[in-house]
């Protein structure tokens, strides 16, 4: 998905060229087919090639994936997930990042979220 998001759309060969240590083109083709079946990709024909594109924006897909991670690993707790992430970061949190997080929390509080 990263390779498809990076270019907006991609053929199997483009994905193989893009990812490090790629599997065979046949394995990538199968994965693209599975992602299409799951509703993550759509495809169109262009001559003899099949071109795949994401069905949703990277931001929307990321939010959906985050929701699944929260439910699967943290029983839906954003607090537990954030705590786990902050404790595992090797480089810590920068002052700017901390300020942005505080501002986001304050904004959510004002908006009743």
N, C-alpha and C positions, 0 to 999 in steps of 0.2 A: 504494500500500500504506500510505503514511503516513496518508492520509485515513481508510482503513478501520481501521487500528490505533488511531487517535485516538478514534474513536467506538465501536469494538468491532464494528460492522457498519454498512453504508451502502448506499444506493441509488446509482445512477448520478448522479441529480440532486444528491444530497448531496455526492458526490465533486466534481462540477462546482462547487458552491457553496463547497467547502472549499479547493480548491487555487488558488493565485494564477495568473493568466493561463492559465486552463484552455483546453484544446482544445474542440472541439465535443462535445456529449453523445454523438454517434455514435462519435467517436474514443475517448472514455472507455469507452463500452459495449464497444467492440471490445477495448480493453486489459483490461477486467475479464474478458471472455470468454477471452482468451489466458492471463491469470493463473489462471483457473479450470482451463483445459486443462493448465496446467503444475503443477497441484496446490497452488497458493498460496491460492486462494480456494475457498469453497463457496457455493452459493446456495440460496435458498429463495424460494418465492412467498408473497406476502402480498397477497391480492386481485389487483390488476393489476400490482403492483410486484414487482420482483425485488430481494431484499436479499442482499447479499454479506457474508461474514464470513471472517476469516482461518482457514486450516486448522490453523495452529499459533500458539503464543504469539509475541509480538514478540521475546522473549529467545531462543527457540529459532530463529526465523527469522534473527535477527541473528548468532547463532553459526554457522549454516549459511552465511550470506552471507560472514562473515569467513573461514571455511575456504576458500571459493571464491576470495576475493581473495588470500589467502595463497598458494594453489596457483598462481593465474593470474599474479600479478605479482611474487611473492617466492620462487618455487620451494619453497613450504611453510615458509619461514624466518620465524618469529615475530620473531627478533632483527632481521632486515633490515627487516621491516615497521615495527617499533617505532622503529628508528633513523630510517627515512624520515619517520615521523610526527613524531618529536621534532624533527628538523632543519627540518621545514616549518612548525612552529607559530610564529605571529607573536608570541604572548603568552608563550611559554615554558611551563615546568612550575612550578606553584606548589609551595611547600614541603609543603603537605598532600597534594597529588597525588603528589609524589615519595615521601613516606613511605608512602602507601597502596600504591604500586607495589612498593616494597621489601618491604613486609609480604606482599604477594601472592606475590612471588618466593620469599621465605623459607618461606612456607606450602607452596608447591608443592615446594620442596626437601625439607622435612620429610616430605611425603606421597609422595615419590619420583616426582613428575611432572616 
